[in-house]
Amino acid sequence: MPWVYLVIAGLLEVIWASLMKQSAGFTRLWPSIGTLVFMTGSFGLLAIAMRSLPLGTAYMVWTGIGALGAFAVGVLLLGEAFTPLRALAATLILAGLVLMKLSSGK
C-alpha cells in the first residue's frame, strides 16, 4: 500500500506544480488555492508512504513522478519544446525510478 500512496502523492505533485504555473507567482486566487490544497495532499501521502519506505527511495520516486509528469504537462498542454535531449533526460529519470524501485526490495 505504501507504493500506492507514493504514486498518488507523485500525481498530486504534478497537479500542484501545474497549478503553481497557472497561479502566475501566486497572483491568481484559485490556482494559488489549488496549489496549496494539492500540495498538502501530496506531502501528506508522501509522509504516509515514508512510514515504511526508505527515505531515499520514497523521495526520489515522488520527485521523479513529479518531474516526468510536469514535463509531460508542459509538452502536451503548454506547448513546451520536445527535443531529443529533453526526451533523453526524461528517459534517464524514468530509468532511475525503475532502478530505485527494483533495488528497494519491497
N, C-alpha and C positions, 0 to 999 in steps of 0.2 A: 503493500500500500504506500510506502514512502515514495516510491518511484512515481506513482500516480500523482501524489501531491506535488512532487517536484516538477513533473511535466506541466501540470495545470499552473503552477507558480510561474514557470517559464512562459507559458502562453499569456498569462496575465501581464507579464513584463512587456511582452510585445505590444499589448493593448495600451498600457500606460505610457510606454515610450512614444507610441504613435499619437496618443492624445497630448502628450507634452509638446510634440512638434506642432500640433494644431492649436495649442494654447498661446502660441506666439510669446513665449517668455512669461507665461502666467498673466498675460494681459487680457485674455478672453475667459470669462467666468466658467462656462460649462465644461470646456475641455480641461480647465485647471482643476475643477472639482472631480471630474472623471479620472484625471491623472492621480489624484490623491487617493481616491477610492480603490482603483485597481492596483495602485502601488501598495496600499495597506494589505489588500488580499494576497498579492504576490509575496510580500515579505512574510505574512502570516503563514502561508502554506510552505514557504521555504523553511521557516523555523520549525514547523512540524516535521518536515522531511528530515531536517538535520538531527532530530532526536535519535534516529537510527542509521543515518548515512554519514560517512566520513565528511568532514568539513570541506576538504579539497574537492572531493567528488561532487558533492551537492552544489557547491558554489560554481564550479566550472560548468556543470551541466545547466544550471539555471542561467548563468550569463551567456552560455553558448546558444541555448534556445532563444534567448532574448536577442542576441546579436544576429543570428540567422533569420529570425522572424522579422526583425526590424529591417534587415537588408532586403528581404522579400517584399515587405510592405513598401519600402522605398522604391524598389524597381517596378513592382506591379501596379501600385496605386499612385505613387507620387512622381513618376516619370524620371527617377534617378537612373544614371547610366548603368548598364550591364555590360561590363567589359571582360575580356578574358582574365585579366589579373584579379578583378574583383570576384569573378566566379571561382578562380583558383583559391583565393583567400577563404571564401565561404566553404569550399570543399575541404580545405585543411582544417577549418574549425569543426566541421562535421566529422572528419576523421578523428580528431582529438576527442570529441564527445563519445564516439563509438569505442575508442580505445579505453577511455576512462571508465565507461560502463562495463566493458569486458574485464577490466582489471579490478573492479570493485568486489567481485565475488558474491554479490548479493542479488 
